[in-house]
Amino acid sequence: MNQRIFSRATWALCAVLTIALTVRLFSQTNASPALDARLQVNPDGSVSVIFKGVPGQLYRIEASDTPNDQTSWNIVAQDIEAGAGVTVWTDTTVAGVAQRYYQVIPQSLARPTQVNPTTAEPTQEASQSLRYVAAPQTILASQQLASNWWVDVKEAADSGKMIGALGAGSNATALAVLGDYGVAATTLAAMGQQIAQTPVRASLKEPFLRAIAFDSLGRSASEVNTQLQIAADLGYTNPFWVAKAFLPDWPARYDKQLAKCPVPPIAALDMQLTEVDAIRYFKWYDRYADRIHSVVLNWSQINNEQFKCSADVSDANLIMGGLYKLIKARNPNAFVWVLVLWNEDNTDALLLKSLTFTPDGLMIRDLRNFRSPFERARRKYLSILSADTPLLVDDFYGYWRQDLPWLHPTPAWSQKIGALIAPDLPRMEQRLQDLGYRGLAPNHMLIEAVHNAQNKSQTTVLP
């Protein structure tokens, strides 16, 4: 897990840097598909040759400042064994050099006999040439860019280390990583006492949670207030609050969003499998743990609809299980949800069966209309989870989106939709309660439509 996350993040970094530094770095190749090389300018001014080759294959690197002179090519590194991820070799001697050519060559091949200095194209296959050109006016910016991206990559690698440690039961290692990233020592000390204990399942306070599928606290204060007031008038209170972007100013930005919400929101951690930012997501939770209603471990990026292979399911369990462990250590009374998308192909069941922890509740998406198989879904999920697990239907539309013009409805259409749905919504809630469900989160457009039908003189349609 740790290696997989690190290799993905590192290679993504290399790709971004290669694009960003095209003023200085050029690559031309006739190489076999197995070899892919890049150059990177490092913060200290050195240049790294980064390549992916055939695992187990030995490579050498040759360099020349004057490639037309065949005697100027020197072997600067050899017996480099390619691993499963990326291989890095760094040249610390480029200071004051106007340009330098590099070639990555499988050691079973002889050195190409000639290189075209204009295109840096080798005449022999299965090797790759790279050209570094010093550009004083832009080199400082490239170094800063490399430094910023390296910080992100290191944090991604440390996130992988932390998640892997939690999965292996090395709790002290995981907490030490959080300490390196500024989590308070008093918080970590308390977590250290709690994390070794078996988490206690939290109880859902509400007999039936009436939430609202509105996750746009980033809108203007007037829009947020209007939407939440409309929902509150119909008895729906807690909105979703999605954490998904961590720019340098994220604490101030999220503080402003939370200030717009008069009730504790349901937090959702929108992590990705390929770019794991578990450290930042925990720091976000740590900041707001005492001001939220509950927390959903996965959202749009990690869910059964997105999985491409069994490894994705395994990674999802490790990531969510690690965050679950940290959240319960930070706040033993936290109510923690897992989200699944109802699916006939049983990817939802596959996800739930893979879990090595017991969530406090289950959110179910894609049971969107009055004709959805609520009873069958409940039987399916509770046969996997504990029989008393609270179930909440999320993002409910009333009718399938394609049946009605939900996207950008006119005020008149909004009133008609609301008039159609309004009488059935209370009966829908009662039906869910009779089946044993513990919550419903209608889509905010449904809430608006019902409001508009009941208040024709005050029609509201938010974008």
C-alpha positions as CSV (number, residue, x, y, z in Angstrom):
1,M,0.0,0.0,0.0
2,N,2.7,2.4,1.1
3,Q,4.9,1.7,-1.9
4,R,1.9,1.9,-4.3
5,I,0.8,5.3,-3.1
6,F,4.3,6.6,-3.1
7,S,5.1,5.4,-6.6
8,R,1.9,6.9,-8.0
9,A,2.4,10.2,-6.4
10,T,6.1,10.4,-7.4
11,W,5.4,9.6,-11.0
12,A,2.6,12.1,-11.1
13,L,5.1,14.7,-9.8
14,C,7.6,13.9,-12.5
15,A,5.0,14.3,-15.2
16,V,3.9,17.7,-13.9
17,L,7.4,18.9,-13.6
18,T,8.4,17.8,-17.1
19,I,5.5,19.8,-18.5
20,A,6.3,22.8,-16.3
21,L,10.0,22.9,-17.2
22,T,9.8,22.5,-21.0
23,V,11.7,25.8,-21.4
24,R,14.7,24.0,-20.1
25,L,14.2,20.3,-20.5
26,F,13.8,18.4,-23.8
27,S,13.3,14.7,-24.4
28,Q,13.3,12.8,-27.6
29,T,13.3,9.1,-27.9
30,N,13.2,6.0,-30.1
31,A,13.0,4.0,-27.0
32,S,11.0,0.8,-26.4
33,P,7.8,1.4,-24.5
34,A,9.4,-0.1,-21.4
35,L,11.7,2.9,-20.9
36,D,10.4,6.3,-20.0
37,A,12.7,9.0,-18.7
38,R,12.4,12.6,-17.5
39,L,14.6,15.3,-16.1
40,Q,13.9,17.3,-13.0
41,V,15.6,20.5,-11.7
42,N,15.9,20.2,-7.9
43,P,15.7,22.9,-5.3
44,D,19.5,22.8,-4.8
45,G,20.2,23.3,-8.5
46,S,21.1,19.7,-9.2
47,V,19.4,17.8,-12.0
48,S,17.8,14.3,-11.5
49,V,17.3,11.7,-14.2
50,I,14.1,9.9,-13.4
51,F,13.1,6.9,-15.3
52,K,10.8,3.9,-15.4
53,G,12.3,0.8,-16.9
54,V,11.9,-3.0,-16.9
55,P,12.0,-4.1,-13.2
56,G,15.2,-6.0,-12.6
57,Q,16.9,-4.6,-15.8
58,L,20.3,-2.9,-15.3
59,Y,20.8,0.5,-16.8
60,R,23.6,3.0,-17.2
61,I,23.6,6.7,-17.6
62,E,26.0,8.6,-19.9
63,A,26.4,12.3,-20.1
64,S,28.1,14.9,-22.4
65,D,28.3,18.6,-22.7
66,T,29.3,18.4,-26.3
67,P,27.5,15.4,-27.8
68,N,29.0,15.7,-31.3
69,D,32.4,14.8,-29.9
70,Q,32.1,11.0,-29.4
71,T,35.0,11.0,-27.0
72,S,33.2,13.4,-24.6
73,W,30.5,10.9,-23.6
74,N,31.2,9.5,-20.1
75,I,29.5,6.8,-18.1
76,V,28.3,8.7,-15.0
77,A,26.3,5.9,-13.5
78,Q,26.0,2.2,-14.1
79,D,24.6,-1.1,-12.7
80,I,21.4,0.8,-11.9
81,E,18.7,-1.8,-11.3
82,A,15.2,-0.6,-12.2
83,G,12.5,-1.3,-9.6
84,A,8.8,-1.5,-9.9
85,G,8.3,2.3,-9.5
86,V,10.7,5.1,-10.6
87,T,14.5,5.1,-10.5
88,V,16.3,8.4,-9.7
89,W,19.9,9.4,-10.3
90,T,21.0,12.9,-9.5
91,D,23.8,14.9,-11.2
92,T,25.2,17.4,-8.7
93,T,27.9,18.8,-11.1
94,V,25.7,20.9,-13.4
95,A,26.5,24.3,-11.7
96,G,27.8,26.6,-14.4
97,V,27.1,24.2,-17.2
98,A,25.2,25.8,-20.2
99,Q,23.8,22.5,-21.4
100,R,24.2,18.8,-20.8
101,Y,22.9,15.7,-22.6
102,Y,22.1,12.5,-20.8
103,Q,21.3,9.0,-22.2
104,V,19.6,6.2,-20.3
105,I,20.7,2.9,-21.8
106,P,20.1,-0.7,-21.0
107,Q,23.5,-2.1,-20.1
108,S,23.1,-4.9,-22.6
109,L,23.4,-2.4,-25.4
110,A,26.4,-0.5,-26.7
111,R,26.4,3.3,-26.5
112,P,24.6,4.9,-29.5
113,T,27.3,5.9,-32.0
114,Q,25.9,9.3,-32.8
115,V,23.4,11.8,-31.3
116,N,21.9,14.6,-33.3
117,P,22.5,17.7,-31.1
118,T,19.5,19.5,-32.5
119,T,16.9,16.9,-31.6
120,A,18.9,14.9,-29.1
121,E,17.7,11.8,-30.9
122,P,19.7,8.6,-30.6
123,T,20.2,6.5,-33.7
124,Q,19.8,3.2,-31.8
125,E,16.5,1.9,-30.2
126,A,15.9,1.1,-26.6
127,S,17.7,4.1,-25.1
128,Q,16.5,7.6,-24.3
129,S,18.3,10.9,-24.5
130,L,17.6,14.0,-22.4
131,R,18.8,17.5,-22.8
132,Y,19.3,20.1,-19.9
133,V,19.7,23.7,-20.9
134,A,20.4,26.3,-18.2
135,A,18.2,29.4,-18.4
136,P,19.1,31.8,-15.7
137,Q,16.0,33.9,-16.0
138,T,13.7,30.9,-15.2
139,I,15.9,28.5,-13.3
140,L,14.9,30.1,-9.9
141,A,11.3,29.7,-10.6
142,S,11.8,26.1,-11.7
143,Q,13.6,25.3,-8.5
144,Q,10.8,26.8,-6.4
145,L,8.3,24.8,-8.4
146,A,10.3,21.7,-7.8
147,S,10.5,22.5,-4.1
148,N,6.8,23.1,-3.7
149,W,5.9,19.9,-5.6
150,W,8.5,17.9,-3.6
151,V,6.8,19.0,-0.4
152,D,3.5,17.6,-1.7
153,V,5.1,14.4,-2.8
154,K,6.8,13.9,0.5
155,E,3.6,14.5,2.3
156,A,1.8,11.9,0.0
157,A,4.6,9.4,0.8
158,D,4.3,10.1,4.5
159,S,0.5,9.7,4.2
160,G,1.2,6.3,2.7
161,K,3.6,5.5,5.5
162,M,1.0,6.6,8.1
163,I,-1.8,4.6,6.5
164,G,0.4,1.5,6.1
165,A,1.5,1.8,9.8
166,L,-2.0,2.0,11.0
167,G,-2.9,-1.1,8.9
168,A,0.0,-3.0,10.4
169,G,-0.8,-1.9,13.9
170,S,2.2,0.4,14.3
171,N,0.2,3.1,15.9
172,A,3.2,5.0,17.4
173,T,4.7,5.3,13.9
174,A,1.5,6.8,12.6
175,L,1.1,9.3,15.4
176,A,4.8,10.3,15.0
177,V,4.1,11.2,11.3
178,L,1.2,13.4,12.4
179,G,3.5,15.0,14.9
180,D,5.9,15.9,12.1
181,Y,3.1,17.7,10.4
182,G,2.1,19.9,13.3
183,V,-0.6,18.0,15.2
184,A,-0.5,19.2,18.8
185,A,1.5,17.1,21.2
186,T,-1.4,17.1,23.7
187,T,-3.8,15.8,21.1
188,L,-1.3,13.0,20.1
189,A,-0.8,12.1,23.7
190,A,-4.5,11.6,24.2
191,M,-4.8,9.7,21.0
192,G,-2.0,7.5,22.0
193,Q,-4.0,6.4,25.0
194,Q,-7.1,5.8,23.0
195,I,-5.9,4.3,19.8
196,A,-4.9,1.0,21.4
197,Q,-8.5,0.5,22.5
198,T,-11.1,-1.2,20.4
199,P,-13.3,1.7,19.1
200,V,-16.8,1.8,20.6
201,R,-19.6,2.2,18.2
202,A,-21.4,5.5,18.5
203,S,-25.1,5.8,18.5
204,L,-27.0,8.1,16.1
205,K,-28.7,10.7,18.3
206,E,-31.7,11.3,16.1
207,P,-34.4,8.6,15.8
208,F,-34.6,9.7,12.1
209,L,-32.0,12.1,10.7
210,R,-33.5,14.5,8.3
211,A,-30.4,15.9,6.5
212,I,-30.1,17.8,3.2
213,A,-27.9,16.8,0.2
214,F,-26.5,20.3,-0.1
215,D,-22.7,20.4,0.0
216,S,-22.0,23.9,-1.2
217,L,-21.1,25.9,1.9
218,G,-18.5,27.6,-0.4
219,R,-21.3,29.6,-2.0
220,S,-22.1,33.2,-0.9
221,A,-23.5,33.6,2.6
222,S,-26.9,34.8,1.2
223,E,-27.2,31.7,-1.0
224,V,-26.3,29.3,1.8
225,N,-28.6,31.0,4.2
226,T,-31.5,30.9,1.7
227,Q,-31.0,27.2,1.0
228,L,-30.6,26.2,4.6
229,Q,-33.6,28.2,5.7
230,I,-35.8,26.6,3.0
231,A,-34.7,23.2,4.2
232,A,-35.2,24.0,7.8
233,D,-38.8,25.2,7.1
234,L,-39.5,21.7,5.8
235,G,-37.7,20.0,8.7
236,Y,-34.4,19.2,7.1
237,T,-31.5,20.5,9.0
238,N,-27.9,19.2,8.7
239,P,-26.2,19.9,5.3
240,F,-23.1,18.0,4.0
241,W,-19.8,19.8,4.3
242,V,-17.2,18.3,1.9
243,A,-13.5,18.6,2.4
244,K,-11.8,18.2,-0.9
245,A,-9.3,21.0,-1.6
246,F,-6.4,22.0,0.5
247,L,-4.8,25.2,-0.8
248,P,-2.3,27.0,1.6
249,D,-5.2,29.1,3.0
250,W,-7.5,26.2,3.7
251,P,-8.0,26.8,7.4
252,A,-9.3,30.4,6.9
253,R,-11.4,29.3,3.9
254,Y,-13.1,26.4,5.7
255,D,-13.5,28.5,8.8
256,K,-15.6,31.0,6.7
257,Q,-17.6,28.1,5.3
258,L,-18.4,26.7,8.7
259,A,-19.4,30.1,10.0
260,K,-22.3,30.2,7.4
261,C,-23.9,27.0,8.9
262,P,-26.2,27.5,11.9
263,V,-26.2,23.8,12.7
264,P,-23.4,21.2,12.8
265,P,-22.9,19.9,9.3
266,I,-22.2,16.3,8.3
267,A,-18.5,16.3,7.2
268,A,-17.4,14.2,4.2
269,L,-13.8,13.4,3.4
270,D,-13.4,13.4,-0.4
271,M,-10.1,11.6,-0.6
272,Q,-8.7,10.0,-3.7
273,L,-7.1,6.6,-4.1
274,T,-4.2,7.8,-6.3
275,E,-3.4,11.0,-4.4
276,V,-3.7,10.2,-0.8
277,D,-3.7,13.3,1.4
278,A,-4.6,11.4,4.6
279,I,-2.5,13.7,6.8
280,R,-4.3,16.8,5.6
281,Y,-7.7,15.2,5.9
282,F,-6.9,14.2,9.5
283,K,-5.7,17.8,10.3
284,W,-8.9,19.1,8.8
285,Y,-10.9,16.7,11.0
286,D,-8.8,17.6,14.0
287,R,-9.6,21.3,13.5
288,Y,-13.4,20.8,13.3
289,A,-14.0,17.5,15.2
290,D,-16.0,19.2,17.9
291,R,-18.1,21.3,15.6
292,I,-19.6,18.7,13.2
293,H,-22.5,16.4,13.4
294,S,-20.7,13.3,12.1
295,V,-18.2,12.3,9.4
296,V,-18.3,10.3,6.2
297,L,-15.0,8.5,5.4
298,N,-15.5,8.4,1.6
299,W,-17.3,10.5,-1.0
300,S,-17.2,10.9,-4.8
301,Q,-13.6,9.8,-5.3
302,I,-13.5,6.6,-3.2
303,N,-16.6,4.6,-3.8
304,N,-17.6,1.3,-5.3
305,E,-18.5,2.9,-8.6
306,Q,-14.9,4.2,-9.1
307,F,-13.1,0.9,-8.4
308,K,-11.3,-0.6,-11.4
309,C,-9.7,-3.7,-9.8
310,S,-9.5,-5.6,-6.5
311,A,-6.4,-3.6,-5.5
312,D,-8.6,-0.5,-5.4
313,V,-10.9,-2.2,-3.0
314,S,-8.0,-3.2,-0.8
315,D,-6.5,0.3,-0.9
316,A,-9.9,1.9,-0.1
317,N,-10.3,-0.3,3.0
318,L,-6.8,0.6,4.2
319,I,-7.3,4.3,3.7
320,M,-10.7,4.4,5.3
321,G,-9.7,2.0,8.1
322,G,-6.7,4.2,8.9
323,L,-8.8,7.4,9.0
324,Y,-11.5,5.6,11.1
325,K,-8.8,4.6,13.6
326,L,-7.4,8.1,13.9
327,I,-10.9,9.7,14.1
328,K,-12.0,7.4,16.8
329,A,-8.8,8.0,18.7
330,R,-9.3,11.8,18.4
331,N,-12.9,11.6,19.4
332,P,-14.2,8.3,20.7
333,N,-17.8,9.5,20.5
334,A,-17.5,10.5,16.8
335,F,-20.2,9.0,14.6
336,V,-18.5,7.7,11.4
337,W,-20.3,6.8,8.2
338,V,-19.3,4.8,5.1
339,L,-20.9,5.6,1.8
340,V,-21.9,3.1,-0.8
341,L,-23.6,3.4,-4.2
342,W,-26.5,0.9,-4.6
343,N,-25.4,-1.3,-7.5
344,E,-26.8,-4.5,-8.9
345,D,-23.3,-5.7,-9.8
346,N,-22.5,-6.1,-6.1
347,T,-19.5,-3.8,-6.1
348,D,-21.2,-2.2,-3.0
349,A,-21.3,-5.6,-1.2
350,L,-17.6,-6.2,-2.2
351,L,-16.6,-2.9,-0.6
352,L,-18.5,-3.6,2.6
353,K,-17.2,-7.2,2.9
354,S,-13.6,-5.9,2.6
355,L,-13.9,-3.5,5.5
356,T,-11.7,-4.5,8.5
357,F,-13.6,-2.0,10.8
358,T,-17.2,-1.5,11.7
359,P,-18.7,1.9,10.7
360,D,-21.3,3.4,12.9
361,G,-23.6,4.0,10.0
362,L,-24.1,3.5,6.3
363,M,-25.1,6.1,3.7
364,I,-26.7,4.7,0.6
365,R,-26.7,6.7,-2.7
366,D,-28.5,5.9,-5.9
367,L,-31.8,4.9,-4.2
368,R,-33.0,8.1,-5.7
369,N,-36.7,7.7,-6.4
370,F,-39.9,6.5,-4.9
371,R,-39.7,3.2,-6.8
372,S,-36.2,2.3,-5.6
373,P,-35.7,-1.1,-3.9
374,F,-35.4,0.1,-0.3
375,E,-36.4,-3.1,1.4
376,R,-34.0,-5.2,-0.8
377,A,-31.2,-2.8,-0.2
378,R,-31.7,-2.9,3.5
379,R,-31.6,-6.7,3.6
380,K,-28.5,-6.8,1.4
381,Y,-26.5,-4.4,3.5
382,L,-27.5,-5.6,7.0
383,S,-26.6,-9.1,6.0
384,I,-23.1,-7.8,5.8
385,L,-23.0,-5.2,8.5
386,S,-24.3,-5.4,12.0
387,A,-28.1,-5.8,12.1
388,D,-28.5,-2.5,14.0
389,T,-26.4,-0.4,11.7
390,P,-28.3,2.9,11.0
391,L,-29.0,3.3,7.2
392,L,-29.5,6.7,5.6
393,V,-30.7,7.3,2.0
394,D,-28.6,10.1,0.5
395,D,-29.3,12.4,-2.5
396,F,-32.9,11.4,-2.9
397,Y,-34.7,13.0,-5.9
398,G,-38.2,11.6,-5.6
399,Y,-38.3,10.8,-9.2
400,W,-35.4,9.8,-11.5
401,R,-33.5,12.9,-12.7
402,Q,-34.2,12.0,-16.4
403,D,-38.0,11.9,-15.7
404,L,-38.2,15.6,-14.8
405,P,-36.2,18.7,-15.9
406,W,-34.1,18.9,-12.7
407,L,-31.2,20.7,-14.4
408,H,-31.8,24.5,-14.4
409,P,-35.6,24.3,-13.9
410,T,-37.7,27.4,-14.4
411,P,-39.7,28.7,-11.5
412,A,-42.9,27.4,-13.1
413,W,-41.4,23.9,-13.6
414,S,-40.0,24.0,-10.0
415,Q,-43.5,24.6,-8.7
416,K,-45.0,21.8,-10.8
417,I,-42.3,19.3,-9.7
418,G,-42.8,20.3,-6.0
419,A,-46.6,20.0,-6.3
420,L,-46.1,16.5,-7.7
421,I,-43.6,15.4,-5.0
422,A,-44.8,17.2,-1.9
423,P,-47.7,14.9,-1.0
424,D,-45.5,11.8,-1.4
425,L,-42.5,12.9,0.6
426,P,-44.0,12.5,4.1
427,R,-45.3,9.1,3.1
428,M,-41.8,8.2,1.8
429,E,-40.2,9.1,5.1
430,Q,-42.8,7.0,7.0
431,R,-42.1,4.1,4.7
432,L,-38.4,4.3,5.3
433,Q,-38.9,4.4,9.1
434,D,-41.2,1.4,8.9
435,L,-38.5,-0.5,7.0
436,G,-36.0,0.4,9.7
437,Y,-34.0,3.2,8.0
438,R,-32.7,5.9,10.2
439,G,-32.3,8.9,7.9
440,L,-33.1,10.7,4.6
441,A,-31.1,13.4,2.8
442,P,-33.2,14.8,-0.2
443,N,-31.4,16.6,-2.9
444,H,-31.5,20.3,-2.4
445,M,-33.3,20.8,-5.7
446,L,-36.2,18.6,-4.5
447,I,-36.3,20.7,-1.3
448,E,-36.5,23.9,-3.4
449,A,-39.2,22.4,-5.6
450,V,-41.4,21.5,-2.6
451,H,-40.8,24.9,-1.0
452,N,-41.8,26.6,-4.3
453,A,-45.0,24.6,-4.6
454,Q,-45.9,25.6,-1.1
455,N,-44.9,29.3,-1.4
456,K,-45.8,30.3,-4.9
457,S,-45.3,33.9,-4.2
458,Q,-41.7,33.3,-3.0
459,T,-40.3,31.0,-5.7
460,T,-36.6,30.3,-5.3
461,V,-34.4,28.5,-7.8
462,L,-30.7,28.4,-7.0
463,P,-28.2,27.5,-9.7
